[in-house]
Amino acid sequence: MPKSLLIISRQSPWSGPSAREALDIGLAGGAFDLPLGMLFLDDGVLQLLPAQRASQLQQKDLTANLQALEMFGVEDLYACNTSLAERGMSPSALSVETLQVLRDHEIAALIDRYDQVITI
């Protein structure tokens, strides 16, 4: 039986390649039917904003990758409520509809449910 994997994405979409790498791991894992979840934490929640202008920073928009996660079987998507609130973001205004917003104490329980955790 394959081990489950939680990817914790903590980087903003424009701070370097980390955000893209986290999504690429998620897409690859989903393609191989790996039980997988993604948690957007700290500046990682900024990846969830719609209508990003990545081209102005000479980067590629990550919105299509986020939308493709579900097609690749990655349906367990989570965001930290505290991280959203600290950045003035409303869960209803995010680009991912199937996102579950978790409180801090729920995040610890989430991490415990997975066999392996990668923080990027």
Short mmCIF file of the C-alpha atoms (twelve columns), coordinates in Angstrom:
data_MODEL
# 
_entry.id   MODEL 
# 
loop_
_atom_site.group_PDB 
_atom_site.id 
_atom_site.type_symbol 
_atom_site.label_atom_id 
_atom_site.label_alt_id 
_atom_site.label_comp_id 
_atom_site.label_asym_id 
_atom_site.label_seq_id 
_atom_site.Cartn_x 
_atom_site.Cartn_y 
_atom_site.Cartn_z 
_atom_site.pdbx_PDB_model_num 
ATOM 1   C CA . MET A 1   0.000   0.000  0.000   1 
ATOM 2   C CA . PRO A 2   1.446   3.396  -0.940  1 
ATOM 3   C CA . LYS A 3   2.280   5.789  1.842   1 
ATOM 4   C CA . SER A 4   0.331   9.016  2.065   1 
ATOM 5   C CA . LEU A 5   2.094   12.324 1.495   1 
ATOM 6   C CA . LEU A 6   1.300   15.835 2.687   1 
ATOM 7   C CA . ILE A 7   2.991   18.710 0.874   1 
ATOM 8   C CA . ILE A 8   3.180   21.920 2.881   1 
ATOM 9   C CA . SER A 9   3.702   24.888 0.593   1 
ATOM 10  C CA . ARG A 10  4.934   27.948 2.506   1 
ATOM 11  C CA . GLN A 11  6.341   30.178 -0.243  1 
ATOM 12  C CA . SER A 12  4.626   32.927 -2.201  1 
ATOM 13  C CA . PRO A 13  4.253   32.330 -5.932  1 
ATOM 14  C CA . TRP A 14  6.824   35.017 -6.770  1 
ATOM 15  C CA . SER A 15  9.531   34.295 -4.186  1 
ATOM 16  C CA . GLY A 16  11.331  31.751 -6.359  1 
ATOM 17  C CA . PRO A 17  10.748  28.265 -7.721  1 
ATOM 18  C CA . SER A 18  9.511   26.679 -4.463  1 
ATOM 19  C CA . ALA A 19  5.790   27.265 -5.048  1 
ATOM 20  C CA . ARG A 20  5.979   25.747 -8.523  1 
ATOM 21  C CA . GLU A 21  8.023   22.803 -7.240  1 
ATOM 22  C CA . ALA A 22  5.421   22.052 -4.558  1 
ATOM 23  C CA . LEU A 23  2.680   22.001 -7.194  1 
ATOM 24  C CA . ASP A 24  4.796   19.859 -9.514  1 
ATOM 25  C CA . ILE A 25  5.304   17.300 -6.736  1 
ATOM 26  C CA . GLY A 26  1.566   17.297 -6.141  1 
ATOM 27  C CA . LEU A 27  0.791   16.762 -9.828  1 
ATOM 28  C CA . ALA A 28  3.378   13.991 -10.148 1 
ATOM 29  C CA . GLY A 29  2.143   12.236 -7.023  1 
ATOM 30  C CA . GLY A 30  -1.437  12.492 -8.207  1 
ATOM 31  C CA . ALA A 31  -0.503  11.022 -11.579 1 
ATOM 32  C CA . PHE A 32  0.807   7.926  -9.758  1 
ATOM 33  C CA . ASP A 33  -2.282  7.640  -7.519  1 
ATOM 34  C CA . LEU A 34  -0.302  8.477  -4.391  1 
ATOM 35  C CA . PRO A 35  -2.627  9.412  -1.498  1 
ATOM 36  C CA . LEU A 36  -1.700  13.069 -1.327  1 
ATOM 37  C CA . GLY A 37  -2.786  16.335 0.266   1 
ATOM 38  C CA . MET A 38  -1.519  19.903 0.035   1 
ATOM 39  C CA . LEU A 39  -1.495  22.468 2.803   1 
ATOM 40  C CA . PHE A 40  -0.939  26.135 1.988   1 
ATOM 41  C CA . LEU A 41  0.635   27.830 4.988   1 
ATOM 42  C CA . ASP A 42  2.234   31.219 5.701   1 
ATOM 43  C CA . ASP A 43  2.972   33.034 2.392   1 
ATOM 44  C CA . GLY A 44  1.956   29.853 0.544   1 
ATOM 45  C CA . VAL A 45  -1.674  31.006 0.814   1 
ATOM 46  C CA . LEU A 46  -0.815  33.804 -1.632  1 
ATOM 47  C CA . GLN A 47  -0.706  31.138 -4.361  1 
ATOM 48  C CA . LEU A 48  -4.462  30.829 -3.956  1 
ATOM 49  C CA . LEU A 49  -5.266  34.387 -5.007  1 
ATOM 50  C CA . PRO A 50  -7.014  34.691 -8.385  1 
ATOM 51  C CA . ALA A 51  -5.841  36.938 -11.224 1 
ATOM 52  C CA . GLN A 52  -2.176  37.019 -10.359 1 
ATOM 53  C CA . ARG A 53  0.041   39.006 -12.697 1 
ATOM 54  C CA . ALA A 54  3.026   36.715 -12.685 1 
ATOM 55  C CA . SER A 55  4.188   37.882 -16.107 1 
ATOM 56  C CA . GLN A 56  5.031   41.283 -14.644 1 
ATOM 57  C CA . LEU A 57  7.583   39.483 -12.478 1 
ATOM 58  C CA . GLN A 58  8.746   37.394 -15.445 1 
ATOM 59  C CA . GLN A 59  7.263   34.264 -13.929 1 
ATOM 60  C CA . LYS A 60  4.596   31.819 -15.003 1 
ATOM 61  C CA . ASP A 61  1.108   31.974 -13.496 1 
ATOM 62  C CA . LEU A 62  0.455   29.017 -11.171 1 
ATOM 63  C CA . THR A 63  -3.340  29.165 -11.432 1 
ATOM 64  C CA . ALA A 64  -3.525  26.468 -14.136 1 
ATOM 65  C CA . ASN A 65  -1.375  24.139 -12.006 1 
ATOM 66  C CA . LEU A 66  -3.654  24.694 -9.020  1 
ATOM 67  C CA . GLN A 67  -6.723  23.934 -11.117 1 
ATOM 68  C CA . ALA A 68  -5.078  20.781 -12.515 1 
ATOM 69  C CA . LEU A 69  -4.511  19.257 -9.073  1 
ATOM 70  C CA . GLU A 70  -8.064  17.924 -8.886  1 
ATOM 71  C CA . MET A 71  -7.815  16.428 -12.388 1 
ATOM 72  C CA . PHE A 72  -4.722  14.526 -11.197 1 
ATOM 73  C CA . GLY A 73  -6.578  13.174 -8.170  1 
ATOM 74  C CA . VAL A 74  -5.250  15.635 -5.597  1 
ATOM 75  C CA . GLU A 75  -8.484  16.614 -3.911  1 
ATOM 76  C CA . ASP A 76  -7.317  17.173 -0.347  1 
ATOM 77  C CA . LEU A 77  -6.369  20.846 -0.411  1 
ATOM 78  C CA . TYR A 78  -6.056  22.820 2.799   1 
ATOM 79  C CA . ALA A 79  -5.220  26.381 3.840   1 
ATOM 80  C CA . CYS A 80  -4.344  27.793 7.229   1 
ATOM 81  C CA . ASN A 81  -7.037  30.143 8.553   1 
ATOM 82  C CA . THR A 82  -4.470  32.184 10.496  1 
ATOM 83  C CA . SER A 83  -2.256  32.622 7.419   1 
ATOM 84  C CA . LEU A 84  -5.260  33.811 5.396   1 
ATOM 85  C CA . ALA A 85  -6.381  36.239 8.108   1 
ATOM 86  C CA . GLU A 86  -2.870  37.687 8.603   1 
ATOM 87  C CA . ARG A 87  -2.797  38.528 4.892   1 
ATOM 88  C CA . GLY A 88  -6.335  39.934 4.759   1 
ATOM 89  C CA . MET A 89  -7.562  37.112 2.532   1 
ATOM 90  C CA . SER A 90  -11.099 35.769 2.550   1 
ATOM 91  C CA . PRO A 91  -11.596 32.036 1.870   1 
ATOM 92  C CA . SER A 92  -14.512 32.889 -0.429  1 
ATOM 93  C CA . ALA A 93  -12.249 34.969 -2.708  1 
ATOM 94  C CA . LEU A 94  -9.694  32.246 -3.458  1 
ATOM 95  C CA . SER A 95  -9.145  30.548 -6.820  1 
ATOM 96  C CA . VAL A 96  -9.578  26.997 -5.446  1 
ATOM 97  C CA . GLU A 97  -13.167 26.058 -4.680  1 
ATOM 98  C CA . THR A 98  -12.575 22.709 -2.949  1 
ATOM 99  C CA . LEU A 99  -10.203 24.156 -0.370  1 
ATOM 100 C CA . GLN A 100 -10.693 23.317 3.300   1 
ATOM 101 C CA . VAL A 101 -9.696  26.091 5.690   1 
ATOM 102 C CA . LEU A 102 -8.205  24.791 8.937   1 
ATOM 103 C CA . ARG A 103 -7.571  26.366 12.321  1 
ATOM 104 C CA . ASP A 104 -4.145  25.980 13.933  1 
ATOM 105 C CA . HIS A 105 -5.102  23.022 16.159  1 
ATOM 106 C CA . GLU A 106 -6.590  21.207 13.142  1 
ATOM 107 C CA . ILE A 107 -3.305  21.506 11.238  1 
ATOM 108 C CA . ALA A 108 -1.434  19.419 13.802  1 
ATOM 109 C CA . ALA A 109 -4.077  16.687 13.470  1 
ATOM 110 C CA . LEU A 110 -3.850  16.891 9.673   1 
ATOM 111 C CA . ILE A 111 -0.073  16.409 9.701   1 
ATOM 112 C CA . ASP A 112 -0.449  13.374 11.970  1 
ATOM 113 C CA . ARG A 113 -2.778  11.710 9.434   1 
ATOM 114 C CA . TYR A 114 -0.084  11.508 6.742   1 
ATOM 115 C CA . ASP A 115 2.800   9.034  6.611   1 
ATOM 116 C CA . GLN A 116 5.236   11.506 5.072   1 
ATOM 117 C CA . VAL A 117 5.372   15.318 5.070   1 
ATOM 118 C CA . ILE A 118 7.361   17.567 2.748   1 
ATOM 119 C CA . THR A 119 7.663   21.270 3.538   1 
ATOM 120 C CA . ILE A 120 8.627   23.502 0.651   1 
# 
